[in-house]
Amino acid sequence: MNASRASLSALPQGLVLAGALAFAACQWLIYVYAPVEAQLGLMQKVFYVHLPLAWWALISFFVVFLASVAVLLRARAAADRLCQAAAEVGVLLTTLTLATGMIWARRSWGVWWTWDPRLTTALIMWFVYTGYLLLRGLDLPPRRKSVICAVVGIVAFLDVPLVFLSARLWRSIHPAVFAARGGGMEPEMKLTAIACVVSFALFWAGLVWLRKRQLDMETRVRALLLARRDAGQDEA
């Protein structure tokens, strides 16, 4: 039993390590296997990092949405901690997505930033979920704060589908990857992009799991300290 628990406790670290190694292996695909794009040259390689960051940021916020529903329906504290873990990872990945996107845009469009529908909705999403994390830091009763955050987590998700569909719904200079047949990419490019997204999935899952575990341990420590304080007051 103890061995099984030990192996389970090491699983998130294993996922992070496996994801990091898999993504490192993808560098061969990026810089050797995938051809150099004719117009952008080597700068196009940023795309293979930008894409998994963007997709798993959106999935992070989808997890926030699902866990927020669970908080409202079943009042589970574990689901509330999952909301926080996924939102923190999502904001981190969104920040990196915007940064890598700006690097790509400078070479492709000649500017660091333009108010394109995809970029604008992504920036709004970053502000919304950053505000969500600030809300979680307020000093409120735990149950009240979890309910408020759950409502915000559900409402905030409305922008996530807009980010994903913006390049298809509106006139956008941002490429809609995989929207057309083959995504406008060579087969080697498409395979490399898919491999990067899949390998990053392991890293993402381990990162969210580790952060969730940290929040679980923090909750237990606070409960123990509170119980010890109450016991000391009773003895007095």
DOSEGU-196178 format. One record per residue: z, x negated, y of N, C-alpha, C in turn; residue number from 1. Coordinates in pm, whole numbers. Atoms other than C-alpha are relative to their C-alpha. Last residue first. Layout:
BEGIN
((Z; X; Y); (Z; X; Y); (Z; X; Y); NUM)
...
// end
This chain:
BEGIN
((-82; 15; -121); (2876; 587; 2732); (75; 128; 30); 236)
((-119; 80; 36); (2761; 628; 2374); (93; -16; 119); 235)
((-86; -83; 83); (2529; 914; 2479); (128; -75; -39); 234)
((-66; -95; -88); (2382; 703; 2763); (97; 88; -78); 233)
((-99; 72; -78); (2310; 416; 2524); (76; 92; 94); 232)
((-113; 30; 91); (2138; 652; 2281); (111; -73; 75); 231)
((-75; -123; 21); (1923; 790; 2566); (121; -23; -90); 230)
((-70; -30; -124); (1820; 438; 2665); (86; 125; -16); 229)
((-111; 96; -11); (1738; 347; 2306); (81; 27; 125); 228)
((-103; -39; 96); (1532; 664; 2265); (122; -93; 9); 227)
((-62; -121; -48); (1342; 588; 2585); (111; 46; -93); 226)
((-84; 36; -114); (1279; 231; 2477); (72; 122; 56); 225)
((-116; 72; 49); (1155; 350; 2139); (95; -38; 113); 224)
((-85; -97; 69); (924; 610; 2295); (127; -67; -52); 223)
((-65; -82; -102); (785; 354; 2538); (95; 101; -62); 222)
((-100; 85; -66); (718; 113; 2252); (75; 80; 106); 221)
((-114; 17; 91); (544; 386; 2051); (111; -82; 65); 220)
((-71; -127; 8); (321; 482; 2344); (123; -11; -89); 219)
((-71; -17; -127); (226; 119; 2407); (81; 129; 0); 218)
((-118; 88; 5); (141; 79; 2038); (82; 12; 128); 217)
((-93; -55; 98); (-91; 379; 2050); (129; -81; -4); 216)
((-63; -116; -64); (-252; 251; 2372); (99; 67; -94); 215)
((-91; 51; -102); (-318; -86; 2208); (74; 115; 69); 214)
((-120; 49; 69); (-462; 92; 1905); (101; -56; 100); 213)
((-77; -117; 43); (-702; 287; 2125); (128; -44; -69); 212)
((-64; -53; -120); (-813; -38; 2289); (84; 123; -32); 211)
((-106; 91; -42); (-877; -195; 1949); (74; 52; 122); 210)
((-110; -11; 97); (-1069; 109; 1827); (116; -89; 41); 209)
((-67; -127; -26); (-1286; 119; 2139); (122; 16; -90); 208)
((-64; 11; -132); (-1367; -252; 2102); (76; 129; 34); 207)
((-121; 82; 10); (-1432; -227; 1728); (75; -8; 132); 206)
((-98; -74; 80); (-1673; 62; 1774); (130; -78; -11); 205)
((-51; -113; -78); (-1856; -116; 2058); (110; 74; -76); 204)
((-87; 55; -104); (-1895; -443; 1866); (66; 112; 79); 203)
((-118; 54; 67); (-2032; -260; 1563); (101; -52; 102); 202)
((-82; -114; 43); (-2270; -54; 1779); (128; -48; -67); 201)
((-101; -23; -104); (-2395; -374; 1945); (91; 117; -36); 200)
((-101; 105; 10); (-2570; -462; 1620); (111; 20; 102); 199)
((-78; -19; 122); (-2750; -127; 1614); (111; -105; -11); 198)
((-81; -121; -15); (-2866; -146; 1977); (91; 18; -120); 197)
((-105; 27; -99); (-2982; -507; 1940); (91; 120; 18); 196)
((-99; 90; 61); (-3169; -432; 1617); (114; -30; 96); 195)
((-80; -79; 95); (-3342; -133; 1779); (108; -86; -63); 194)
((-85; -91; -77); (-3457; -345; 2074); (90; 81; -91); 193)
((-106; 79; -62); (-3584; -620; 1845); (95; 88; 77); 192)
((-93; 39; 105); (-3779; -372; 1633); (117; -80; 57); 191)
((-73; -120; 41); (-3937; -220; 1943); (103; -33; -106); 190)
((-95; -33; -107); (-4032; -560; 2083); (86; 120; -40); 189)
((-105; 101; 3); (-4191; -666; 1755); (107; 27; 106); 188)
((-92; -25; 113); (-4382; -337; 1735); (114; -100; -9); 187)
((55; 55; 123); (-4523; -396; 2087); (98; 27; -115); 186)
((-37; 135; 39); (-4378; -168; 2349); (-76; -42; -124); 185)
((78; 94; -79); (-4505; 137; 2539); (28; -144; -34); 184)
((-73; 42; -118); (-4216; 336; 2393); (-77; -95; 89); 183)
((-19; 144; -1); (-4391; 341; 2055); (74; -51; 121); 182)
((15; 54; 135); (-4517; 690; 2122); (6; -151; 5); 181)
((137; -9; 51); (-4387; 784; 2463); (-4; -60; -139); 180)
((44; -135; -33); (-4025; 853; 2546); (-142; 23; -49); 179)
((24; -82; 119); (-3914; 545; 2351); (-43; 142; 33); 178)
((14; 72; 126); (-3783; 384; 2673); (-9; 99; -116); 177)
((-69; -85; 96); (-3841; 595; 2981); (-23; -59; -139); 176)
((69; -35; 125); (-3936; 320; 3226); (86; 87; -89); 175)
((-73; 58; 112); (-3767; 342; 3569); (-71; 39; -129); 174)
((66; 126; 31); (-4027; 421; 3832); (71; -73; -113); 173)
((-87; 117; -1); (-3912; 780; 3825); (-82; -124; -30); 172)
((90; 114; -20); (-4077; 1109; 3901); (86; -124; 19); 171)
((47; 22; -136); (-3820; 1352; 3767); (-96; -118; 3); 170)
((-2; -124; -77); (-3731; 1509; 3431); (-62; -18; 138); 169)
((95; -96; 55); (-3834; 1223; 3201); (-10; 125; 87); 168)
((133; 61; -5); (-3672; 931; 3385); (-108; 92; -55); 167)
((50; 7; -137); (-3370; 1152; 3452); (-140; -58; 8); 166)
((127; -72; -13); (-3318; 1250; 3088); (-66; -20; 136); 165)
((89; 25; 113); (-3047; 1000; 2991); (-139; 59; 22); 164)
((33; 143; 2); (-2876; 997; 3330); (-104; -28; -109); 163)
((92; 24; -111); (-2896; 1375; 3351); (-42; -146; 7); 162)
((137; -36; 41); (-2743; 1403; 3004); (-103; -21; 111); 161)
((50; 92; 103); (-2444; 1200; 3132); (-138; 39; -51); 160)
((93; 98; -56); (-2394; 1390; 3459); (-63; -88; -107); 159)
((122; -67; -45); (-2244; 1697; 3294); (-103; -99; 53); 158)
((108; 23; 96); (-1997; 1470; 3113); (-131; 66; 42); 157)
((71; 124; -33); (-1778; 1464; 3422); (-119; -23; -92); 156)
((89; -25; -114); (-1686; 1830; 3366); (-83; -124; 33); 155)
((105; -94; 42); (-1548; 1761; 3018); (-100; 22; 114); 154)
((85; 67; 98); (-1356; 1448; 3116); (-113; 88; -50); 153)
((89; 90; -74); (-1224; 1624; 3428); (-96; -70; -96); 152)
((92; -84; -76); (-1084; 1905; 3214); (-100; -86; 76); 151)
((92; -60; 97); (-934; 1656; 2969); (-103; 88; 71); 150)
((100; 100; 37); (-788; 1452; 3254); (-101; 57; -99); 149)
((86; 22; -117); (-611; 1759; 3392); (-112; -98; -34); 148)
((83; -121; -18); (-479; 1850; 3046); (-97; -18; 117); 147)
((99; -4; 108); (-360; 1494; 2973); (-92; 122; 13); 146)
((104; 98; -27); (-193; 1471; 3315); (-108; 3; -108); 145)
((82; -49; -111); (-3; 1797; 3263); (-115; -97; 28); 144)
((82; -111; 47); (116; 1686; 2920); (-91; 53; 111); 143)
((102; 36; 100); (229; 1344; 3042); (-90; 116; -43); 142)
((-53; -31; 133); (406; 1460; 3361); (-108; -19; -106); 141)
((-11; -143; 24); (228; 1288; 3651); (67; 23; -135); 140)
((-132; -27; 57); (240; 935; 3797); (20; 151; -9); 139)
((-95; -70; -85); (-130; 874; 3853); (130; 28; -74); 138)
((-107; 88; -45); (-308; 608; 3647); (103; 67; 89); 137)
((-89; 26; 113); (-518; 859; 3452); (117; -90; 40); 136)
((-80; -120; 23); (-665; 979; 3780); (99; -23; -113); 135)
((-102; 1; -105); (-781; 624; 3855); (93; 121; -15); 134)
((-101; 99; 38); (-958; 624; 3519); (111; -11; 104); 133)
((-73; -53; 116); (-1135; 950; 3605); (109; -98; -44); 132)
((-99; -93; -53); (-1231; 809; 3945); (85; 61; -110); 131)
((-99; 88; -62); (-1402; 521; 3762); (110; 84; 64); 130)
((-92; 45; 105); (-1562; 788; 3545); (97; -106; 49); 129)
((-75; -112; 57); (-1711; 969; 3844); (101; -50; -103); 128)
((-103; -42; -94); (-1813; 652; 4031); (88; 110; -61); 127)
((-98; 108; -11); (-1997; 511; 3728); (114; 40; 93); 126)
((-81; 0; 122); (-2168; 844; 3662); (107; -107; 5); 125)
((-92; -114; -12); (-2284; 858; 4024); (91; 7; -122); 124)
((-103; 41; -95); (-2430; 509; 3982); (102; 112; 21); 123)
((-88; 96; 67); (-2612; 620; 3668); (112; -47; 92); 122)
((-87; -75; 90); (-2748; 930; 3843); (95; -93; -75); 121)
((-92; -82; -79); (-2881; 714; 4126); (97; 76; -89); 120)
((-103; 86; -58); (-3032; 449; 3900); (104; 81; 75); 119)
((-81; 59; 107); (-3218; 700; 3687); (113; -84; 57); 118)
((-86; -99; 68); (-3331; 909; 3985); (87; -59; -110); 117)
((76; -65; 106); (-3454; 598; 4178); (91; 101; -72); 116)
((-63; -128; 33); (-3256; 513; 4488); (-91; 81; -92); 115)
((77; -107; -60); (-3369; 151; 4483); (59; 132; -46); 114)
((-42; -139; 20); (-3169; -163; 4416); (-98; 93; 70); 113)
((-116; -6; 88); (-3219; -538; 4377); (37; 144; -34); 112)
((-125; -36; -72); (-3570; -526; 4517); (113; 5; -102); 111)
((-11; 79; -123); (-3904; -683; 4410); (122; 32; 82); 110)
((32; -83; -116); (-3979; -409; 4159); (8; -74; 132); 109)
((104; -99; 28); (-3997; -607; 3833); (-45; 73; 125); 108)
((123; 64; 47); (-3811; -928; 3917); (-115; 100; -14); 107)
((39; 100; -100); (-3539; -772; 4131); (-131; -69; -38); 106)
((71; -66; -110); (-3531; -468; 3903); (-48; -102; 104); 105)
((134; -37; 45); (-3441; -678; 3597); (-82; 60; 115); 104)
((70; 126; 25); (-3145; -838; 3772); (-145; 27; -41); 103)
((35; 55; -130); (-3041; -499; 3910); (-75; -132; -14); 102)
((112; -76; -53); (-3055; -349; 3561); (-45; -53; 135); 101)
((122; 50; 67); (-2836; -629; 3428); (-123; 75; 49); 100)
((21; 140; -38); (-2569; -544; 3689); (-128; -55; -63); 99)
((50; 3; -137); (-2600; -166; 3648); (-32; -144; 43); 98)
((134; -60; 0); (-2567; -195; 3271); (-61; -5; 139); 97)
((92; 102; 49); (-2274; -436; 3304); (-143; 52; -4); 96)
((2; 107; -101); (-2088; -184; 3519); (-99; -109; -40); 95)
((83; -50; -110); (-2184; 94; 3278); (-11; -103; 111); 94)
((140; 11; 40); (-2048; -110; 2987); (-94; 50; 110); 93)
((36; 142; 11); (-1713; -156; 3160); (-148; -17; -34); 92)
((13; 50; -138); (-1699; 210; 3261); (-38; -148; 0); 91)
((120; -55; -61); (-1772; 316; 2903); (-21; -50; 141); 90)
((114; 75; 54); (-1510; 81; 2757); (-129; 49; 65); 89)
((-9; 138; -49); (-1246; 227; 2987); (-118; -84; -48); 88)
((39; 1; -141); (-1363; 583; 2918); (6; -141; 58); 87)
((145; -13; -10); (-1354; 530; 2541); (-47; -6; 145); 86)
((63; 119; 57); (-997; 398; 2549); (-152; 5; 17); 85)
((-21; 113; -90); (-875; 669; 2787); (-71; -124; -51); 84)
((73; -23; -126); (-1027; 952; 2590); (11; -121; 92); 83)
((139; 33; 30); (-895; 802; 2265); (-88; 21; 122); 82)
((10; 147; -5); (-547; 811; 2418); (-141; -47; -35); 81)
((-8; 39; -140); (-591; 1182; 2490); (-10; -151; 14); 80)
((131; -26; -58); (-708; 1239; 2133); (-2; -39; 148); 79)
((90; 105; 47); (-392; 1072; 2005); (-140; 17; 58); 78)
((-17; 116; -86); (-182; 1303; 2225); (-92; -114; -42); 77)
((-32; 122; 73); (-320; 1607; 2048); (6; -120; 94); 76)
((-109; 68; -71); (-302; 1933; 2241); (45; -126; -74); 75)
((-107; 31; 96); (-517; 2114; 1982); (116; -76; 61); 74)
((-10; -95; 111); (-782; 2295; 2186); (122; -23; -88); 73)
((-21; -137; -47); (-746; 2122; 2522); (23; 98; -115); 72)
((-127; -6; -74); (-697; 1773; 2381); (30; 142; 43); 71)
((-109; 0; 97); (-972; 1824; 2123); (136; 8; 68); 70)
((-1; -133; 61); (-1216; 1919; 2399); (114; 11; -100); 69)
((-58; -88; -101); (-1119; 1600; 2581); (5; 144; -51); 68)
((-145; 15; 7); (-1184; 1401; 2262); (70; 89; 103); 67)
((-47; -60; 125); (-1538; 1538; 2245); (152; -7; -11); 66)
((22; -144; -3); (-1610; 1463; 2613); (56; 67; -126); 65)
((-98; -55; -94); (-1456; 1116; 2603); (-10; 153; 4); 64)
((-128; 2; 72); (-1664; 1043; 2292); (111; 55; 88); 63)
((9; -113; 93); (-1974; 1150; 2486); (127; 9; -84); 62)
((-35; -119; -78); (-1861; 913; 2761); (-16; 127; -83); 61)
((-143; 7; -35); (-1861; 623; 2516); (44; 127; 72); 60)
((-72; -47; 120); (-2201; 734; 2384); (151; -5; 24); 59)
((16; -146; 8); (-2342; 699; 2736); (74; 57; -121); 58)
((-79; -56; -111); (-2197; 348; 2767); (-8; 152; -3); 57)
((-138; -13; 49); (-2335; 275; 2420); (96; 38; 112); 56)
((-14; -104; 102); (-2686; 355; 2536); (144; 17; -46); 55)
((19; -134; -57); (-2667; 158; 2860); (24; 108; -104); 54)
((-110; -27; -94); (-2519; -161; 2714); (-9; 143; 52); 53)
((-121; -36; 75); (-2761; -142; 2421); (121; 27; 89); 52)
((14; -124; 77); (-3059; -123; 2663); (124; 35; -82); 51)
((-19; -117; -85); (-2952; -388; 2915); (-1; 131; -81); 50)
((-145; -10; -24); (-2916; -663; 2657); (30; 127; 78); 49)
((-62; -10; 132); (-3267; -628; 2514); (153; -2; 7); 48)
((9; -136; 53); (-3403; -552; 2863); (76; 16; -131); 47)
((-124; -67; -42); (-3285; -889; 2993); (6; 142; -56); 46)
((-98; 12; 109); (-3569; -1035; 2785); (134; 64; 36); 45)
((1; -125; 77); (-3812; -901; 3047); (104; -3; -111); 44)
((-96; -92; -61); (-3711; -1195; 3269); (7; 132; -76); 43)
((-129; 10; 69); (-3895; -1424; 3025); (103; 96; 58); 42)
((-36; 128; 58); (-4233; -1309; 3156); (135; 5; -70); 41)
((-135; 40; -39); (-4243; -1000; 3375); (40; -136; -56); 40)
((-23; -6; -144); (-4619; -941; 3368); (136; -55; 41); 39)
((104; 66; -79); (-4730; -1049; 3019); (34; -5; 148); 38)
((74; -104; -71); (-4410; -972; 2827); (-93; -64; 102); 37)
((-29; 2; -143); (-4309; -1263; 2605); (-89; 102; 70); 36)
((93; 71; -89); (-4338; -1173; 2238); (47; 7; 145); 35)
((65; -92; -93); (-4032; -1074; 2030); (-92; -77; 95); 34)
((82; -99; 70); (-3961; -1312; 1742); (-76; 91; 96); 33)
((99; 61; 89); (-3840; -1621; 1927); (-94; 105; -57); 32)
((66; 114; -63); (-3629; -1529; 2232); (-106; -67; -88); 31)
((33; -16; -142); (-3514; -1177; 2150); (-89; -113; 49); 30)
((103; -103; -14); (-3527; -1191; 1771); (-48; 9; 145); 29)
((122; 56; 60); (-3340; -1521; 1771); (-115; 99; 12); 28)
((60; 88; -101); (-3091; -1372; 2017); (-125; -68; -54); 27)
((111; -68; -67); (-3035; -1094; 1765); (-65; -86; 107); 26)
((118; 20; 84); (-2822; -1335; 1563); (-123; 66; 62); 25)
((40; 140; -19); (-2574; -1339; 1851); (-124; -31; -82); 24)
((70; 5; -128); (-2571; -960; 1843); (-43; -142; 33); 23)
((129; -67; 14); (-2491; -969; 1473); (-79; -7; 130); 22)
((88; 88; 78); (-2217; -1228; 1526); (-139; 61; -16); 21)
((31; 117; -82); (-2059; -1026; 1808); (-95; -94; -74); 20)
((92; -38; -106); (-2085; -704; 1609); (-42; -119; 86); 19)
((130; -25; 62); (-1927; -863; 1303); (-105; 37; 105); 18)
((56; 127; 42); (-1645; -1007; 1513); (-139; 18; -60); 17)
((34; 76; -121); (-1579; -678; 1690); (-66; -131; -37); 16)
((117; -63; -60); (-1596; -488; 1362); (-46; -75; 125); 15)
((116; 35; 80); (-1360; -733; 1194); (-129; 59; 56); 14)
((33; 138; -33); (-1112; -699; 1478); (-123; -46; -78); 13)
((61; 6; -134); (-1131; -323; 1432); (-35; -141; 44); 12)
((136; -53; -6); (-1081; -357; 1053); (-60; -3; 141); 11)
((92; 107; -37); (-778; -588; 1058); (-143; 51; 19); 10)
((-36; 47; -134); (-530; -300; 1069); (-95; -109; 47); 9)
((41; -99; -99); (-710; -138; 776); (30; -47; 140); 8)
((145; 5; -10); (-685; -454; 567); (-51; 100; 103); 7)
((37; 125; -67); (-315; -479; 644); (-150; -10; 18); 6)
((-28; -15; -142); (-261; -113; 560); (-40; -124; 77); 5)
((101; -91; -55); (-437; -160; 228); (22; 22; 149); 4)
((127; 72; -9); (-227; -466; 152); (-109; 88; 61); 3)
((-6; 89; -115); (93; -282; 238); (-130; -75; 19); 2)
((0; -83; -120); (0; 0; 0); (0; -86; 125); 1)
// end
